[in-house]
Amino acid sequence: MSGSVFDLFTIGIGPSSSHTMGPLAAAARFTGGLAAPADVTRVTVDLYGSLGATGRGHGTDRAVEWGLEGEDARTLDPVAARRRSDEIAATGRLRLGRATSRPGPEIDFSPDDIVFHRRTLPGHPNALRLTAWAGRRILAQRTYFSIGGGEIREAGPDGLPVRPPQTPATVPFPFRTAAELLAHCSDRTIPEVMFANECALRPREEVLHRLREVWDTMDACIAAGVSTDGTLPGGLGVQRRAASFRRHLEASQGRERGLPDQFAGVDWVTLWALAVNEENAAGGRVVTAPTNGAAGVIPAVLSYCVRFVPGSSEKSIASFLLAAGAIGLVYKATASISGAEVGCQGEVGTACSMAAAGAAQILSGSPQQVTNAAEIGMEHNLGLTCDPVGGLVQIPCIERNAMAALKAIAAARLALLRERQQVSLDQVIATMMATGRDMSRKYKETSLGGLAVNLVEC
């Protein structure tokens, strides 16, 4: 197993890959698979576990509406989609498959048709069940699991998620673990390994185009975030800071009259991470990296490399994303990137690890040093809980991305000091997964513990 970096870097919308993009995709698949859509008079949706606990704050209900109307997160216009949800709420009517080439009937649809359950279904903490009705008769019913990064799995007869049947892709350098990845690197770099694998899956020019598209989307997200003031939605009253921070940095640079600011890089990395995650929290267009809750880490570190590391180029951007993606694929194959499954160590921790690997690659680290950077990035995120206040991807998520971006750069620089690390990347990933299993459910994206309750109580 190897997979593709584009399984990790997916263009979509905020605020959550598992709670927004995953349910949207599940609802769209359900609608597209209806055998007799013209007979449908009503659709009901049951959200379970983490989706039920924090789905309102993550916009899961609206995402399901968009999916039922056949939208695709990759091409969805966030502003138009929110406007459409307001229309559905005002009219109580929804059109199945409206955004597809084969729209179905218009049906009654109200907020009461989406039920939030705290209990968890076997198989995964993020589950939703969709039921299509013809009057009082059930026409179709499907259960899906949102397993992280926007990816979904349908439940099988035993109620557990089923991996869809796939024809194994033949790639020149298959790997599942970091050790297997390094075994391919005796005379090549990690980006070269990944690029060869990607080119076995799709044409070379398409690989390069999609890598550039990922970076362009990240860069556009930064640009939007540093230009937008206001208050984030959701009721917490969180003020957007990136735009005012940008103005402060620009003014400070002017006052320095050209003298170098030794902390300028640190401030700009912080700014870029804040900008992306504020855009994500506002439901804007982002790239899962590897999730939306951790979407700011990699863009901030890559932007730092592009702007502050001498000699960075178009090739550097591709190398960064390929190295980071290779590390992300190891996490996805051997552990989890779902906050509902292992806490935020699986989201921000994995993003920090991936970004550290990308930065080490840009800084001319050896393949061993690149994996060492990834190990350091995760080692110091072990045990990180997912306890979003109000079920929103805002507190502590936005600042947490900024801190992880800085940590990733530090990890990359530490990794360059020596060739060998006492703890291997595979060992720290196994530790992360074991820690996630031991972690109390209240610290895994349920908003039942940690800051989510103590901030309110204080």
N, C-alpha and C positions, 0 to 999 in steps of 0.2 A: 504494500500500500504506500502511495506517496500523495496523490491528490494534486490539486492546483492551488497556486497562490490566490487565484480568483475565487476560490471557495471561502477565503478569509477576507479579502478586500472586495466587499460587495457595495455597490452604490445604492443608497436607499434614503430613508427619511428617519428623523428622530421621533421620539426620544430613546427608543430601545429596540435593539435587533430582536431580542427574544420576546418582548412584550408588545411590540408594534409591528415590526416587519414579519415576524413569524406568524402571528395570528392573521395578518393581512393575506399572506401567502396561502395559509390553510383555508381561509374563507373563499379565496379565489379558486383554489383547487376543488373545493366542495361544489361550488356553483358550476364550474366547468365540467364536472363529472356527473351532473344530474342527468338521468336517463330521460326524464319527462319534465323539463323545467316549466312547460306551459301549464302543467297541472298544479304547480306550487301556489299555495295561498298564503303561506306564512313560514318563516324560518326562526327557530329559537336557538340560542347559543348559551352553553353552560361553560363557565371558566373555572378552572380548578387550581388549587395550590397557590403558587406564587402569582399566577395570572389572576386568580380570584382575589388574592390579598392586596396586590398593588396595581391591578389592571387599570383602575380609574386614573391613577396618577400617571401611568405610562401611556394613556390614550388607547388602550386595547379595544375598548368599545367602538371608538371611531375607526380604528384600523379594520375591525371586522366588517363594519359597514362598507368601507372602501373595497375590501376583498370581495364581498358579496356582489358588489357592482362591477367586479372584474378588473379592478385597477391592479397595476404592477408597481411595486415600491421603487423600482429602478427608474421608471418614467413618470411617476406621479408628481403632479404639481402640488406642493404642500399647501399653498394659499388657496388654490381652487378646491382642493380636497376638503379643507376646513369649512369653506363656504358651502360645499355640497352637504356636509354633515349638518350644518345649520338648516339647510332646506329640508333634509330628511326629518329633523326634529320638529320643524314647523308644520310640515304636511302629514307626517306619519306615514309616508310612502317611500318605498325603496324599489329600484328596478334591478332585478337580477341581471348580471352581465352587461350592464349599461355601457361600460367602457370597452366592450369587446366587439368583434365583427358580427356576433350572433347574440344580440340582447334578448333577454327573456321577458317574462311578465313583470308588471309593477305590482308589488304586494304591500300589504299593511306591515308596518314595522315601527316599534316603539321601544323606548329604553327598557321597558319591562320584559322585552324579548331576550335581553342579555342578563343572565343571572351570575352573580359572583359568589363562588363557593370557597370557603377556606380549606376544606378538606382536600387532600392530595390523592390523585389516582395512582395506582401502581405503574411503574415504568419511568416516570420523570416528574419533577415538581411543576413543570409548566405544561398544562393540558387543557384542551378545549374540545367540546363536543357540539357538533352542529346537527340540527334536525330539520328536515324539510317536511312540511305538512300539506296535505290536501284536505282541508277541513279539519276533521279530527283524526284523520288517518295519516300515519307516518309513511312518507314516500321514500325517504333515505335518511340514514344517520351514520355519521362518521366521527371518529375520535382522532385527534392529532396531538402530537407533542412538539413543542417548540424547544429545540435542544440547544439553542445558542447560536449567535451569529446570523440569525435569520433563517436557519435551516429547520425544516420540519420533517417529522416522520409520522406516518399513519399507524394507528394501532392495529395489530393483527387479531386473530380469533381469541388469543389468550389475553388480550388487553394490553400487551406490551408493544413498544415501538418496533416497527419492522424496517430494516434497511432495504430500500428499493433495489430490485434486481439490476445488476450492472454487468456489462461486459468488461472484464478487467482490461484497463488500458495498458498497453505495453510501453513502458518508459525505459530509457537506457540505464537509469540509476535509481531503482526503487529503494525506498527506505521507510522505516516506521519509527525508529528510535534515533537519537542523536548519534549514538555509536555507529549505527548503520550509515547515517549520513556522512560522518567523518571518514568511514572506510572508503568512500568514493572520492575522497579529496587528497589522495596522495600526490596527484599531479594536476589538480584543478581546484578552483575556489568553490565555495558554496553557491554563489550566484551562477557560476558556470554549470554546476550540477542541476540547479533548478531551471535554468534557461533551457538546457538540453531536454529536460523532462517536459517543460511547457511546450516546446517545439514539436514534441512527439504527440501532443494532444491537439494542437492547432497550428496553423501556419505561422512562421516566424514573424512576419509583418503584423499579424493580428496580435501576437504576444506583445510586441513592442507598443502597438497602438493602445492596447488595453492597460498596460503599465502606465503609459503617459496619461491615459484617461483617469486612472485612479489618482495620480498625483495632481492633475488639473482640478479634479473635484475637491480634493483635500485643500488645495491652494485657494480655490474659490470659496470654500467654506471659511477659511481663515479670513479672507478679504471681507466676506459678509459679516463675520463676527466682530472684526475690529472697526466696523463702520456703523454698527447698530447700537443705539441707546435704548433705554426703556426697562420695563419690568417683565420678568419671565412669567409665563402662564402657570396656573396651578394653585394659586391662593397663598403661597408662602411669602409673596412680596419680595422675592429675590431680585435685586437690581443687577442689570448687566453692567459689567465692569470693563470689559475689553476695550471698548471704544474710548472711554475716558483714560484708561491706562495707556493706550496708544498715543493719545494727545499729550499726555504727561511725558512719555518717553521722547517723543519728537521735540517737545519744548525743552526738555533737559539736554538733549543733544545740541540744540541751538545755543544754549547758555554755555556749554562747554567750549564753544568756539573752536571746534575741531580737535580738542584734546581727547585722547582715548578714554573711554569709560571701561574700567576693568570688569564691571559687572553687566555691561550692556547685553552680552550674550545670554546671561542668566535671565535678565528681565524680558528679553524678547521671546525666549523659549516659554516662559511663564505666560506671557501675553498670548502667544499662538495657541497654547493648550486651552486657556480660558476661552478664547474666541470660538474654537471648534465646539467645545462642550456647551457653551451658551447657545450656539446655533442648534445643537442637538436638542437641548432642553426646550427650545422654542419650536421644535418639530421641523427644522430645516433639513436641507439636503446634506448628507454626510456619507462617509465611507466607513463601513464596519471595519474595525482594525484592532482586535478581531471582533469586537462587539461595539454597539453604540455607546454604552456606558463608559467604554474605554477608548472612544473614538479620537480623543485629542492628543494622546501620547505620541503616536507614530507621526502624525502630521507636524507636530511641534518639533520633534527631534530631526525629522527629515528636513524641515524648513531651516533649522539651525545648520545642518550640514551643507545645504545648498548655499546659504548666505554667509556662513562664517568659516567654513573649511576651505582653504585655498585649493584650487584645482578641481572643484566640484563641477560636474557637467551633466548632460542628459544621461550619459552612461552611468554616472554616480547614482542618479535617481533610480534607475532600473536595478543596479546592484544592491542598493539599500533595500528596496521592496522585495527582491528575490531572496536576499539573505534573511530578512525578517519573516518573509512568508514561509521559508523552509523551516524555521524554528516554530512558527505557529502551527504548521502541519504536524510536527512532532507532538505538540500539546494536544491537538485535536485527536490524533490517533491513539495516544497513550493515556490521556487524562480527560480534562473537560475545560471548556471556556465559558461555561454557564454559571452565572452568579447564583442562580437558584439551586444549583447542584453543589458547588464548592465554595461559594462566597466570592467576594471581590478579588481574592487572590487569583481566581481563574479568569477574571476580566482585566482589571487594571494591572494585576501582577503579570499576566501573560503579555499584555501590551508593552509593559516595561521591559520584559525579557526580550521580546521581538525587536523593540526599538534599540535596545542596547546592542543586539547582534548587528542590526543595520548600521549603527554608528561605528562599531568596531570594524566593520567591513570597509566603510568609507575612510577610516583612519589607518587602512592598510594592515589590519590584523590578519594573522594566519587563520585558517579554518578552525584550529583548536582554540585560538584566542576569541574568535567570534562566538563559539559555543560557551566559552568561559564567561564572556560578557553576558550572554543570555542566562547562564546559571546565577551569576551575581545579581542580575536584575530580579530574578524570582526569589532567590534566597532571602532577600530583605523585604519581600512582600508576603512571606508565609504567614498564614493565619489572618490575613486581611479580610474583614467581614464586609458583608453587603447589607447595609442598614439605612437605606434611603429615607430621609425624613419626608413624611407625607406620601411615600410611594413615588416620589418624583426624582428624576435623574438630575438633581440640583445640589442638595446638601447631603453628604460631603463630596458628591461625585465630581463636581466641576473643579474644585481645588485639588482633589485627589489626583486628577489627571495631570495638573501642573506639577505637583510634587513628583509624580512618577516619571514625567518627562525629564526632570532634572536628575532624578536618580538613575535613569537609563544612561545619560551622558556620563555620569560618574562611574557607572558600572563598566562602560566601554573603556574609559581611560584606565581604570584599575586593571582590566583584563590585559591591557597591553604591557603591563609591568613584568609579566612572566608568562611562560608558555603553558604551564600545568596548574590545574586547580585541584585542591584536595577533594572537593565534592564535584561530581560530574553533573552535567545537565540532566541526564536521565535519572540520576538519584534525586535531584531536587524536584523534578516533575513528579516522581513517585511519591515523594514526601508531601507535595502540595495536594495530590489526590487523596492521600490517606488523611491529611489534616482536614480536607473538605468533608470526608465521610464522618469524621469525629465531631465536626462543628455542629452546634445546636441549630435546629431548623430556624430559630428566630433570628439568626444572623445571616440567613441566606435568602435575601431579597423578599422577605415577607413583611418588613417594617414592623416586626413584633419585638425587636430588641435593639440594644445599642443606642446610637444617636436618635433613631426614629422615635424612641419613647422618652429617652432622658431629656432631649431638648424641649419636648412638650412639657414634661414634668417640672423642669427647672424654670 
